[in-house]
Amino acid sequence: MLFNSLEFLLFLPITFLLYWMIGHKWRYLVLLAASYFFYMYWNPRLVFLILFTTIVSYLAGILLEKAGDNQRMRKLILAATLVTCLSVLLFFKYFNFLYDAVYDVIEAFGGKGQAGYFSILLPVGISFYTFQTDSYVIDVYKKTEPCEKHFGYYALFVIFFPQLVAGPIERPGDLLPQLKKKGDIRRLDYSGAFRYMLLGFFKKIAVADAAGLLVNAVYEAPEAAGGLSSLIATLLFSVQILCDFSGYSDIAKGSAKLFAVELTENFEKPYSSRSIKEFWNRWHLSLSRWLRDYLYFPLGGSRCHAVRRAFNILLVFFVSGLWHGASYNFIIWGLLHGIFQVIGIYTLPLRSKFWQKLGKEPTSRLVTRLRTVGTFLLVLLTWVFFRADTPQDAITVFHNIFTDYAFSLDYLKAEIATLSLSLPMAVYLVAALCLLPLAEQLKEKNKPAAEKERFLLYVILALCTVGVWIYLGASDVGSSFIYFQF
């Protein structure tokens, strides 16, 4: 079930009413049933996979507690659980990719193989709930979190519908206690829920989906595009990916508030970052922290020599790229971020000395702005690999951006035609982008301060959202969240 659908607009209030109508003792059952219904709405058969992962990780927690201080047994249980859960993810998400990769290697060395494609349906949100269950088992193993003996609450922790299919990836110590606590409907943050959901719908439908029309026109056939249209589409994709994913996170956070649950804030103005390292401290925070705590730190983190630290960073970003999708494009995207971060870390002293020789402090306003612009340009270039279907398509887009320009009226007309850009759409997109910074203030309860200004902003955002939603529906343009595929 999509957040931006009529079904969800019916599902959410019905679930809300049923949840608060019954006593606290049985509320988790309502939320659990609703979450399973929400997930099964796509394909009922896929529920067996998430149920399997839930049961395996739940039993692992029980066995880890019974193992006590028997470290050998605890390690065996942990290893068996992680291998089992990750094997499910590996098969359903990466089998075809790995099969083709092996075939490519055999062919490269002069051998003969058989390329093939097996029809394997990718379960929605499998990467998210696999990482969430793995974090639970690891925390119980480390004894940083207690074992959850109540299967119903644990199952709800895994399948809680607001954050099920695209995060944020919640830790057991953050989400489980909230699911158990006795909430009071009179103390719910209704205004916060409304603000977050309105902002999320605006970002997803009115901005991301509208920008996606132009982005898709170029990236689905990059060889037919020129430099200007490729550059505009890439710039718009940077907006689309942020608004699409953060829009989902905002809707999820607003929905969870209706059940007295506070989800993790997943984005903190990532395009304001002054380095790639800072970007990942602002972008998809729940994944960044998961990779930091469960992969980077166990590898040794930064507490090792320079070469090993660089290797740790590159491995983490390789995993991050692969986590996003079974494609060489995602691997390249992840590794580029890793390379940029390694270069940024080890050239920081030299860059600081450079600015000081120019009479500028590294923390001055000018240097800070230049670093912000530079970081955004690096992120923008990597988005090309993220959006393109193949590495060859990405290379075509780069070739267009850096070489394919002509200063003529015919060229301009052709580029506008490639983007399918009309004057009303151009005006609307500019207006929507100008509204974004003001809309983001909805997360802050007292901004804008004046009640009339706040109400006017609500009306404008709602009208834009409904207008684009009707337009997309009338145009028979499909709309799903980009991160659902991960």
Secondary structure as UniProt FT lines:
FT   TURN            3..4
FT   HELIX           6..21
FT   HELIX           24..40
FT   TURN            41..42
FT   HELIX           44..46
FT   HELIX           47..67
FT   TURN            68..69
FT   HELIX           71..108
FT   TURN            109..110
FT   TURN            124..125
FT   HELIX           126..142
FT   HELIX           151..159
FT   HELIX           161..163
FT   TURN            164..166
FT   HELIX           172..180
FT   HELIX           185..187
FT   HELIX           190..201
FT   HELIX           202..209
FT   HELIX           210..219
FT   HELIX           222..224
FT   HELIX           227..257
FT   TURN            258..260
FT   HELIX           270..272
FT   HELIX           276..279
FT   TURN            280..282
FT   HELIX           285..291
FT   HELIX           292..296
FT   HELIX           297..299
FT   TURN            300..302
FT   HELIX           306..324
FT   HELIX           328..346
FT   HELIX           348..357
FT   TURN            358..359
FT   TURN            362..363
FT   HELIX           365..387
FT   HELIX           391..403
FT   HELIX           409..419
FT   HELIX           423..440
FT   HELIX           441..443
FT   TURN            445..446
FT   HELIX           451..474
FT   TURN            475..476
FT   HELIX           482..485
//
